[in-house]
Each structure stands twice: as structure tokens, then as C-alpha cells.
Amino acid sequence: MDSEFERLRELFLTIELDLGLEFAQTAKMQAQMQNHENFERSREYAEAALEVVHKFSARIVNSDMRQQLQERADELQKAVSSLWPRPN
């Protein structure tokens, strides 16, 4: 039971990272199109995904999986950081 819960937690965080990276990419495209409202929304969703991953990744028991999640979280952090400053 615990291992099944662990797998679900890992899957959840993996999906959250995938979504965060997609939202960061969408924000970048919206910035290029000068669509400020959609840029802000997508950026906020990417940041929210990153917060969720930071909050729950420490609970991952498998150190290899935790490392993989951290590497992807670093990638998402870099993508989110690249969204600043906000487009004019």
C-alpha cells in the first residue's frame, strides 16, 4: 500500500512538472504575441506547479526519483525565471 501511494505521489509530481513546463512555454509564446493577460496567467500556473513540487518532493522516499524530480524542478525554475521581466 505504501509503495503504491509512493508511486502515485511520484506520478503526480512528474505530471505537475510536465504541466509547469508547458505553462512556462505557453507564457513565453504569449509574451512574444504581446498577450499580457494570457502571459500572466500561464506564468502564474507555471509558478504554482513549481511551488507544489517544492512542497511535496521532500516526501519522496526513493532518493533516485527525488533527484530526478529535483533536476526537472530546476529546469522548471530556470524556465520560470526566464519569463522575467514581464513583456511590455
Secondary structure as UniProt FT lines:
FT   HELIX           2..32
FT   TURN            33..34
FT   HELIX           36..56
FT   HELIX           57..59
FT   HELIX           63..81
FT   TURN            82..83
//
